[in-house]
Amino acid sequence: NAEELAEVRQLFLQEVELLQSLSFPNLPVVIDLFEYEGRPTMVMEFVPGKTLEAIIRDTNAPLLEQQVIGYGIQLCRVLHYLHTRQPPIIYRDLKPANVIVTPDGVLKLVDFGVARKHKVGKSKDTIAMGSAGYAPPEQYGKGQTDARSDIYALGATMLHLLTAMPPVPLQPPRKGEIVRINRSVAPETETIIIRAMSLEREKRFATCAELEQALHKQLKSPFVDPPLHMAPLPPIKPPVVEQVPVAVPLPPSSPQPPVGLVCERCGRLNKVQARFCAGCGAPLHQGAPVVGAERPTLPPARLIVRSPYRTWEVKLDHKLVRIGRRDPRQAHFPELDLAEHDRGIASRLHAIIERRGDQYTLTDQQSTNGTQINGKLIPPKVPQPLKSGDLIKIGDVEMEFRWN
């Protein structure tokens, strides 16, 4: 009837709007949205591969522990991304049928039909949605779902993969049950799943980042992040706008002067003629790094950053990239913040990567514990030219400089 059609249309448009606001390697891309014969139509990225449900069905046996841990880490990362949006997004329907594994091993989270933005202060969800066996108690209308609800579903999904049996609704596994079915599972991994599926959400992992950290400890070899090797995402169709003729300014005939001095204490960019930092008051001297305006002819380089907890990519599209630890009290927020990744080894302003034209340099800012390039400690305050393939090491964090 008309009322049901209106509700379905609203849910569909809500899913499209939600997906269009997101950008993460483990999420599909919305290419276009338009009306066709009076119906809203969405064009999405084609995701090749098989669902985890199909893999379990075709295998007809439990999956190996290390494979499942790798899947769990990927799912932790995409869920952590959703949970840290503002407002947080709760997926609410994680299960093997909603996860596609591509030929490259990348997990894609699909079907956002029941995902909701978390509303602070609500006692329970407006509508109880989810899938039996994977949904925690609060998702049955007994309370509002939050990040810990998705953690329960992730634990239930891993349980299904490790046992080849769907989880029983509201019945977490007991100690020894998973190990008895799957001999490849370590008791510590079983404990992680039992905790994730606790019926009392206060006893579950507080965040997906905490769960990911626990899973990393169970790996027998370094984690290889499949999204780093995936093909580029398809382009998103830009909105059609009316073209208005505008005057095109001529390029400058000569290079622009330097645009600022970098404070060695806090990393703030100051005017070229400044004598003291406008951020912390420290004196500026002639040796301070200068951010210039030389015109590069090559595309920006990238850093592949690997820590004990995760691997990610940083595009070096700024003329100057500060590496260190954030300090909100001093309004210090480096472009590459290692606060959660190096166990406190990195200094507040540890090092600076600077681009001048088609040359990148790395300069250690007299850090406490030093900076290494290709296994060698570099002297402080001396810019070091970077070439593609160089390995930069700060504490437990390793960064590979890539420039094609």
C-alpha positions in Angstrom: 0.0 0.0 0.0 1.0 3.7 -0.2 2.1 3.9 3.4 4.4 0.9 3.0 5.9 2.3 -0.2 6.5 5.6 1.4 8.3 3.9 4.3 10.4 1.8 1.9 11.3 4.8 -0.1 12.4 6.7 3.0 14.6 3.9 4.2 16.2 3.6 0.7 17.0 7.3 0.5 18.3 7.2 4.1 20.7 4.4 3.1 21.9 6.3 0.1 22.4 9.5 2.1 24.4 7.6 4.7 26.6 5.9 2.2 27.3 9.1 0.3 28.7 10.7 3.5 31.2 7.9 4.0 34.6 7.2 2.4 36.6 4.1 3.6 38.3 1.2 1.7 36.0 -1.4 3.2 32.8 0.4 2.2 31.2 0.5 -1.3 31.0 3.8 -3.2 27.8 5.4 -4.4 28.3 6.5 -8.0 25.0 8.2 -8.7 21.4 8.7 -7.5 18.5 9.6 -9.8 14.8 9.0 -10.4 13.8 6.4 -13.0 10.1 6.0 -13.8 9.2 7.7 -10.5 11.5 5.5 -8.4 14.7 6.5 -6.7 17.6 4.6 -8.3 21.1 4.2 -6.9 24.2 3.2 -8.9 26.9 1.7 -6.7 30.4 0.4 -7.2 30.4 -3.3 -8.3 32.0 -5.4 -5.6 33.3 -8.7 -7.0 33.7 -11.7 -4.8 31.7 -13.9 -2.4 30.0 -13.2 0.9 31.4 -14.8 4.1 28.2 -16.7 4.3 28.9 -18.2 0.8 32.5 -19.0 1.7 31.4 -20.9 4.9 28.6 -22.7 2.9 31.0 -23.7 0.1 33.8 -24.7 2.5 31.4 -26.7 4.6 34.0 -26.6 7.5 35.3 -24.1 10.0 37.8 -21.5 8.8 41.3 -21.4 10.2 41.9 -19.1 13.2 44.6 -16.8 11.5 42.3 -16.2 8.5 39.4 -15.3 10.8 41.5 -13.0 12.9 42.6 -11.1 9.7 38.9 -10.8 8.7 38.1 -9.6 12.3 40.8 -6.9 12.1 39.5 -5.5 8.8 35.9 -5.4 10.3 37.2 -3.7 13.4 38.7 -0.9 11.3 35.6 -0.2 9.2 33.4 -0.3 12.3 35.7 2.0 14.2 35.5 4.4 11.2 31.7 4.3 11.4 31.7 4.7 15.2 34.0 7.7 15.2 31.8 9.8 12.8 29.9 12.7 14.3 27.3 11.6 15.2 28.5 7.9 15.5 27.0 5.5 13.0 25.9 2.1 14.3 25.8 -0.6 11.6 23.4 -2.9 13.6 23.3 -5.8 11.1 26.8 -7.3 10.9 26.7 -10.9 9.8 28.5 -13.1 7.2 25.8 -12.4 4.6 26.5 -8.7 4.7 30.3 -9.0 4.2 31.8 -9.6 0.7 35.4 -10.8 0.3 36.9 -9.5 -2.9 39.5 -11.5 -4.9 42.1 -9.2 -3.4 41.0 -10.3 0.1 39.4 -6.9 0.9 36.3 -7.1 3.0 33.4 -4.9 1.9 30.6 -4.1 4.3 27.3 -3.9 2.4 23.6 -3.4 3.1 23.3 -0.2 5.3 19.5 -0.5 5.3 19.2 -0.7 9.1 22.3 1.4 10.1 21.4 4.4 12.3 23.1 7.5 13.7 23.5 7.2 17.5 21.3 9.6 19.4 22.7 10.6 22.8 20.1 10.4 25.6 17.6 8.0 24.0 16.7 5.0 26.2 16.1 2.7 23.3 15.9 2.5 19.5 12.8 3.6 17.7 12.6 0.2 15.8 14.2 -3.0 16.9 16.2 -4.3 13.8 19.0 -6.8 13.2 19.4 -10.5 12.6 18.8 -13.2 15.2 21.9 -14.7 16.6 24.1 -11.7 15.7 22.0 -9.1 17.5 22.7 -8.3 21.2 20.0 -8.0 23.9 19.7 -4.2 23.6 18.9 -4.6 19.9 15.7 -6.5 20.8 14.0 -3.2 21.9 15.5 -3.3 25.4 17.8 -0.4 25.0 19.6 1.9 22.5 22.3 0.4 20.4 25.8 1.8 20.5 29.3 0.8 19.3 29.3 -2.2 21.7 26.3 -3.6 19.9 28.3 -3.9 16.7 31.1 -5.5 18.8 28.7 -8.2 19.8 27.7 -8.8 16.2 31.4 -9.0 15.2 32.1 -11.6 17.9 29.1 -13.6 16.7 30.3 -13.4 13.1 33.8 -14.6 14.0 32.1 -17.4 16.1 30.2 -18.5 12.9 33.4 -18.5 10.8 35.3 -20.5 13.4 32.6 -23.1 14.0 30.7 -23.2 10.7 27.6 -23.0 12.8 25.3 -19.9 13.1 25.3 -18.4 16.6 22.4 -19.2 18.9 20.4 -16.0 19.7 21.5 -14.5 23.0 23.7 -17.5 23.9 27.4 -16.6 23.9 29.8 -19.5 23.7 31.2 -21.0 26.9 34.9 -21.6 27.6 36.2 -24.6 25.6 33.3 -24.8 23.1 35.0 -23.1 20.2 38.4 -24.9 20.8 36.6 -28.2 20.9 35.1 -27.7 17.4 38.1 -25.9 15.8 41.6 -27.1 17.0 43.3 -24.2 15.2 41.8 -21.7 17.7 43.9 -20.7 20.6 42.2 -20.3 24.1 43.1 -16.6 24.1 41.2 -16.1 20.8 38.2 -17.9 22.2 38.4 -15.6 25.3 38.3 -12.6 23.0 35.1 -13.8 21.3 33.4 -14.7 24.6 34.1 -11.2 25.9 32.9 -9.5 22.7 29.6 -11.5 23.0 28.9 -10.8 26.6 25.2 -10.2 27.2 26.2 -7.3 29.5 27.6 -4.7 27.2 29.6 -3.1 30.0 31.7 -6.3 30.0 32.4 -6.2 26.2 35.3 -4.4 24.6 34.6 -0.6 24.9 35.7 0.1 21.3 36.6 -1.7 18.1 40.1 -0.2 18.4 40.5 -2.1 21.7 39.1 -5.3 20.1 41.5 -4.9 17.1 44.4 -4.5 19.5 43.5 -7.8 21.3 43.2 -9.6 17.9 46.6 -8.3 16.8 48.2 -10.0 19.8 46.9 -13.4 18.5 48.5 -13.1 15.0 51.4 -15.4 14.3 52.9 -13.2 11.6 52.7 -9.4 10.8 49.3 -8.3 9.5 49.1 -7.5 5.8 46.4 -4.9 5.1 44.6 -6.0 1.9 43.1 -2.5 1.2 46.6 -1.2 0.6 46.8 -3.3 -2.5 43.3 -2.8 -3.8 42.5 -1.1 -7.1 41.5 2.6 -7.0 37.9 3.3 -6.0 35.6 4.2 -8.9 35.1 8.0 -9.4 32.0 9.5 -7.9 29.8 11.4 -10.4 30.1 15.1 -9.7 26.9 17.2 -9.4 25.9 18.9 -12.6 26.1 22.7 -12.2 25.5 25.4 -14.7 28.7 26.7 -16.3 29.2 30.4 -15.8 32.1 32.1 -17.8 34.8 33.3 -15.5 38.0 35.1 -16.0 41.0 32.9 -15.9 44.0 34.5 -14.1 47.4 34.3 -15.8 50.0 32.2 -14.0 52.7 34.3 -12.2 55.7 35.0 -14.3 58.1 34.5 -11.4 58.2 32.2 -8.3 56.2 33.4 -5.2 58.2 34.3 -2.1 58.3 31.9 0.9 55.0 31.9 2.8 56.1 31.2 6.3 58.5 30.1 9.0 57.9 27.0 11.0 58.3 27.2 14.8 60.7 24.5 16.0 58.9 24.2 19.4 55.3 23.9 18.4 55.3 23.5 14.6 53.1 26.6 14.0 53.4 28.3 10.6 54.4 32.0 11.1 54.9 35.0 8.8 58.2 35.2 7.1 59.2 38.4 8.9 58.1 37.2 12.3 60.7 37.2 15.1 58.6 35.2 17.7 56.1 32.3 17.2 52.5 33.5 17.4 51.5 30.2 19.0 53.9 29.6 21.8 56.1 32.7 21.9 59.4 30.9 21.1 62.0 33.0 19.2 62.3 32.3 15.5 65.7 32.2 13.9 67.2 32.0 10.4 67.6 28.3 10.6 63.9 27.6 11.1 62.3 25.6 8.3 60.8 27.8 5.6 57.7 26.7 3.7 58.2 27.9 0.2 56.0 28.2 -2.9 58.1 26.4 -5.5 55.9 24.8 -8.1 56.1 21.0 -8.1 55.9 19.2 -11.4 55.3 15.7 -9.9 52.2 14.4 -8.0 52.5 14.2 -4.2 54.3 11.3 -2.5 52.7 8.9 0.0 53.7 7.3 3.3 52.6 3.8 4.2 52.5 3.9 8.0 52.7 0.7 10.0 52.3 0.5 13.7 51.7 -2.4 16.1 47.9 -1.6 15.9 47.2 -0.8 12.2 48.5 0.1 8.8 47.3 3.2 6.9 48.3 5.6 4.1 49.1 9.3 4.3 49.2 11.4 1.2 52.0 14.1 1.5 50.0 16.8 -0.3 51.1 19.5 2.1 54.4 21.4 1.7 55.2 20.6 5.3 54.0 17.6 7.3 54.7 17.5 11.0 55.2 14.1 12.7 54.7 13.8 16.4 52.2 13.7 19.2 49.2 16.0 19.6 49.0 18.4 22.5 45.6 20.1 22.7 46.7 22.3 25.5 49.2 24.0 23.1 46.8 23.7 20.1 49.4 21.4 18.6 48.0 18.9 16.1 50.6 17.4 13.8 49.5 16.2 10.4 50.8 12.7 11.2 49.8 12.1 14.8 51.4 9.1 16.5 49.9 9.5 19.9 48.1 6.1 19.9 50.7 4.2 18.0 54.2 4.4 19.5 53.9 3.8 23.3 55.1 7.4 24.0 58.4 7.2 22.1 57.7 10.0 19.6 58.3 13.6 20.7 55.6 16.2 20.5 57.3 17.7 17.4 59.5 14.8 16.4 60.3 15.3 12.7 59.2 17.3 9.7 58.8 16.2 6.1 59.1 19.2 3.8 58.5 19.5 0.0 60.3 22.1 -2.0 59.5 21.7 -5.7 60.3 18.1 -6.6 62.3 17.3 -3.6 61.2 15.8 -0.2 63.4 16.0 2.9 63.0 14.7 6.4 64.4 16.6 9.3 64.6 15.3 12.9 63.5 18.2 15.3 66.0 17.2 18.1 63.6 14.5 19.2 64.3 12.7 22.4 64.6 9.2 20.9 65.8 10.0 17.4 64.7 9.1 13.9 66.0 6.4 11.6 66.1 6.2 7.8 66.8 2.7 6.4 68.1 1.5 9.8 70.5 4.4 10.4 70.0 7.2 13.0 69.9 10.6 11.3 71.5 13.7 12.9 69.0 16.3 14.3 68.3 19.5 12.4 69.9 18.3 9.2 67.5 17.8 6.3 67.8 14.3 4.7 66.7 13.9 1.1 64.0 11.1 0.7 63.8 8.7 -2.2 61.1 6.2 -3.0 61.4 3.1 -0.9 63.1 4.7 2.1 62.0 3.3 5.4 61.5 5.9 8.2 61.3 4.5 11.8 60.1 6.3 14.9 59.8 4.1 17.9 57.4 1.2 17.0 56.1 3.0 13.9 57.6 2.4 10.5 56.8 4.6 7.5 57.6 3.7 3.9 58.1 6.7 1.6 56.6 6.0 -1.9 56.9 8.3 -4.8 56.1 7.1 -8.4 
